[in-house]
Each structure stands twice: as structure tokens, then as C-alpha cells.
């Protein structure tokens, strides 16, 4: 099992969630309104650095990771920008 951690611009959140659901990744946890700076620039929800991101955590069986990657790539293509996704090993306990 893997834990997919997505850092998603607020305006792309619904698209990312729909993509996850389309490949059977229904259960997720969302942390709204996170701030930071990276390759796409600063996002602090202010006039100087507008924009807000959300974190989405979703556990995916190893066999489903390829489907999740494909679905997220489709979102990236439609939006014309990269989503930031990280893959971590996970165990349920």
C-alpha cells in the first residue's frame, strides 16, 4: 500500500478529487488552505503572493498506483500545469 500526498492549487482541487474517484480511490483526507513556496512560486493567500493550495492524502493499493498516476497526468494536461504528488510507503495498523 502507498500513501499519495498531493499538493494541489485550490482551483484544481475538484479536478484532482474527481480524477482520484474515477480510478477507485474514493477515501481521502484533505487539509485545506496550506501555504508555501516551490517551483510554481509563493502561495500565501495574500495580495503579494496570492493563491492557496490544499493537501490531499489518499491510500492506494500498490496495483492501483499506475491508474492514479494516469488520472493525475490527465488533470495536469487539462490544467496546463503540474500537480505536486509524493508517494510514500504505508501500512494500515
Backbone torsions as a table, in degrees:
resi	resn	phi	psi	omega
1	UNK	NA	145.6	179.4
2	UNK	-125.4	153.2	173.0
3	UNK	-108.8	119.4	177.0
4	UNK	-94.6	125.9	177.2
5	UNK	-113.6	118.7	-179.0
6	UNK	-111.0	133.7	169.2
7	UNK	-106.5	109.6	-169.0
8	UNK	-121.6	130.6	173.3
9	UNK	-57.4	140.5	-177.6
10	UNK	-49.4	-40.2	-177.0
11	UNK	-70.6	-11.2	179.1
12	UNK	-107.4	-0.8	-174.9
13	UNK	-58.1	-49.0	-177.6
14	UNK	-62.1	-39.6	177.7
15	UNK	-63.4	-42.6	-179.8
16	UNK	-65.2	-43.5	178.9
17	UNK	-63.7	-41.7	178.5
18	UNK	-63.5	-39.2	179.1
19	UNK	-64.0	-43.0	178.3
20	UNK	-61.9	-45.9	179.8
21	UNK	-63.5	-33.2	-177.7
22	UNK	-65.8	-21.0	179.1
23	UNK	-110.4	17.6	173.8
24	UNK	86.1	9.9	176.9
25	UNK	-93.6	78.6	-171.0
26	UNK	-83.1	-38.0	-175.0
27	UNK	-90.0	123.6	178.6
28	UNK	-147.0	163.9	174.2
29	UNK	-118.9	136.2	-179.0
30	UNK	-119.2	137.1	172.3
31	UNK	-113.5	106.6	-176.4
32	UNK	-79.4	155.2	170.7
33	UNK	57.7	68.3	173.1
34	UNK	-107.8	148.4	-176.4
35	UNK	-117.5	153.2	177.1
36	UNK	173.9	-174.3	-179.2
37	UNK	-140.9	137.3	179.4
38	UNK	-157.4	-150.5	-175.0
39	UNK	-64.8	-22.1	178.8
40	UNK	-94.7	5.3	178.2
41	UNK	98.6	178.9	-178.3
42	UNK	-75.6	144.6	176.3
43	UNK	-137.8	94.5	-177.0
44	UNK	-121.4	9.3	177.0
45	UNK	66.0	27.8	-179.0
46	UNK	-121.1	174.6	177.2
47	UNK	-65.9	-35.1	-178.6
48	UNK	-75.6	-39.0	179.5
49	UNK	-130.4	76.4	-176.4
50	UNK	-69.5	163.2	177.3
51	UNK	103.3	149.2	178.9
52	UNK	-137.6	145.3	174.8
53	UNK	-112.4	163.3	173.0
54	UNK	-124.2	149.5	172.8
55	UNK	-100.3	137.5	174.6
56	UNK	-125.7	126.3	176.1
57	UNK	-110.3	129.8	177.2
58	UNK	-142.8	130.9	176.6
59	UNK	-87.9	132.5	-176.1
60	UNK	-134.0	134.6	173.9
61	UNK	-63.0	148.8	-177.1
62	UNK	-51.5	-39.8	-177.5
63	UNK	-66.6	-19.5	-177.4
64	UNK	-95.4	-4.7	-175.5
65	UNK	-60.6	-41.9	179.4
66	UNK	-60.1	-39.2	178.8
67	UNK	-66.0	-39.9	178.5
68	UNK	-64.3	-44.2	178.6
69	UNK	-58.8	-45.1	-180.0
70	UNK	-63.1	-43.2	-179.8
71	UNK	-64.4	-41.9	179.5
72	UNK	-69.6	-34.7	176.0
73	UNK	-62.7	-35.4	177.2
74	UNK	-64.3	-41.0	177.3
75	UNK	-63.6	-44.7	179.1
76	UNK	-58.7	-42.3	-179.6
77	UNK	-63.4	-44.4	179.2
78	UNK	-64.5	-39.0	-177.1
79	UNK	-81.9	-22.2	-176.0
80	UNK	73.0	24.8	177.7
81	UNK	-151.2	156.0	-177.2
82	UNK	-83.5	137.6	169.1
83	UNK	-91.2	148.8	179.6
84	UNK	-97.7	115.5	-177.9
85	UNK	-126.9	140.5	179.9
86	UNK	-129.4	143.0	-176.2
87	UNK	-117.9	122.4	-178.4
88	UNK	-123.1	145.8	173.4
89	UNK	-66.5	145.7	-178.6
90	UNK	-143.1	147.2	173.6
91	UNK	-131.1	140.2	173.7
92	UNK	-88.4	134.9	177.2
93	UNK	-135.9	NA	NA
